[in-house]
Amino acid sequence: MLGERAEVAFLDYTQVPFFNQDMEFPVPLPVAQVREAVSRADGVWLFVPEYNHSLPGVLKNLLDWLSRPNQPGEATCLFGKPVTFSGAGGAAGTACVQDHLMMLLSVLGMKMMAVPRTGIPLSPEAFKSNCLSLTESQEGRLRKQAEAFLTFLD
Ligand SMILES: Cc1cc2nc3c(=O)[nH]c(=O)nc-3n(C[C@H](O)[C@H](O)[C@H](O)COP(=O)(O)O)c2cc1C
């Protein structure tokens, strides 16, 4: 949907350890790498499932690491960074986790595009088949969000 108007990179954060302030400095390599990737990006688009009406622990852990600087007193890679988010989950289409994200991303000082955003309720078939197929209207909403985010980045 972004086509060639944006270069998109998927952030792999599988190697990021559980946050523990005793190991905050020196910065663990996988943490330095995700911070560097976020710093280089013009914007961040989060795609989230919903766990018990909130964020999956692994995503919260990533955001906790990113919310801290490489050196005490420095700016974080999230501060002022443009961000938008979408989700796919149960019947409510990740409405609850998206509300939580709005609060969290504001606290982190991110430059948030909260509207439009997209929440996709997965059908029982999608859960069984592990295949997400979008309806025309869901695809339209994602397209609208992509357009709006490109404008927001400008
Ligand atoms: C611990 C747990 C809690 C969940 N809570 C919710 C929930 O509150 N709302 C919802 O829509 N789906 C919930 N789900 C279903 C997830 O949205 C679904 O399993 C999704 O596919 C998880 O995506 P992931 O495999 O990328 O983590 C929950 C799943 C788990 C494992």
The ligand as an SDF file (V2000), in Angstrom:
LIG
                    3D

 31 33  0  0  0  0  0  0  0  0999 V2000
   -2.4260  -14.4560   26.5280 C   0  0  0  0  0  0  0  0  0  0  0  0
   -3.3640  -14.0690   25.4030 C   0  0  0  0  0  0  0  0  0  0  0  0
   -4.3270  -13.1110   25.6420 C   0  0  0  0  0  0  0  0  0  0  0  0
   -5.1830  -12.7080   24.6110 C   0  0  0  0  0  0  0  0  0  0  0  0
   -6.0710  -11.7020   24.8160 N   0  0  0  0  0  0  0  0  0  0  0  0
   -6.7900  -11.2210   23.7930 C   0  0  0  0  0  0  0  0  0  0  0  0
   -7.6150  -10.0640   23.9820 C   0  0  0  0  0  0  0  0  0  0  0  0
   -7.7110   -9.4920   25.0410 O   0  0  0  0  0  0  0  0  0  0  0  0
   -8.2820   -9.5990   22.8990 N   0  0  0  0  0  0  0  0  0  0  0  0
   -8.1760  -10.1940   21.6540 C   0  0  0  0  0  0  0  0  0  0  0  0
   -8.7690   -9.7090   20.6930 O   0  0  0  0  0  0  0  0  0  0  0  0
   -7.4220  -11.2960   21.4560 N   0  0  0  0  0  0  0  0  0  0  0  0
   -6.7290  -11.8210   22.5060 C   0  0  0  0  0  0  0  0  0  0  0  0
   -5.9170  -12.9130   22.3060 N   0  0  0  0  0  0  0  0  0  0  0  0
   -5.8780  -13.5440   20.9840 C   0  0  0  0  0  0  0  0  0  0  0  0
   -4.7610  -12.9550   20.1230 C   0  0  0  0  0  0  0  0  0  0  0  0
   -5.1890  -11.7390   19.5290 O   0  0  0  0  0  0  0  0  0  0  0  0
   -4.3980  -13.9570   19.0290 C   0  0  0  0  0  0  0  0  0  0  0  0
   -3.9330  -15.1320   19.6340 O   0  0  0  0  0  0  0  0  0  0  0  0
   -3.3540  -13.4130   18.0690 C   0  0  0  0  0  0  0  0  0  0  0  0
   -3.2670  -14.2800   16.9710 O   0  0  0  0  0  0  0  0  0  0  0  0
   -1.9710  -13.2910   18.7120 C   0  0  0  0  0  0  0  0  0  0  0  0
   -1.0530  -12.8030   17.7620 O   0  0  0  0  0  0  0  0  0  0  0  0
    0.5020  -13.2070   17.8110 P   0  0  0  0  0  0  0  0  0  0  0  0
    0.5310  -14.6830   17.5280 O   0  0  0  0  0  0  0  0  0  0  0  0
    1.1070  -12.3660   16.7270 O   0  0  0  0  0  0  0  0  0  0  0  0
    0.9900  -12.8960   19.1790 O   0  0  0  0  0  0  0  0  0  0  0  0
   -5.0850  -13.3390   23.3290 C   0  0  0  0  0  0  0  0  0  0  0  0
   -4.1150  -14.3370   23.1230 C   0  0  0  0  0  0  0  0  0  0  0  0
   -3.2670  -14.6930   24.1440 C   0  0  0  0  0  0  0  0  0  0  0  0
   -2.2190  -15.7550   23.8680 C   0  0  0  0  0  0  0  0  0  0  0  0
  1  2  1  0
  2  3  1  0
  2 30  2  0
  3  4  2  0
  4  5  1  0
  4 28  1  0
  5  6  2  0
  6  7  1  0
  6 13  1  0
  7  8  2  0
  7  9  1  0
  9 10  1  0
 10 11  2  0
 10 12  1  0
 12 13  2  0
 13 14  1  0
 14 15  1  0
 14 28  1  0
 15 16  1  0
 16 17  1  0
 16 18  1  0
 18 19  1  0
 18 20  1  0
 20 21  1  0
 20 22  1  0
 22 23  1  0
 23 24  1  0
 24 25  2  0
 24 26  1  0
 24 27  1  0
 28 29  2  0
 29 30  1  0
 30 31  1  0
M  END
$$$$
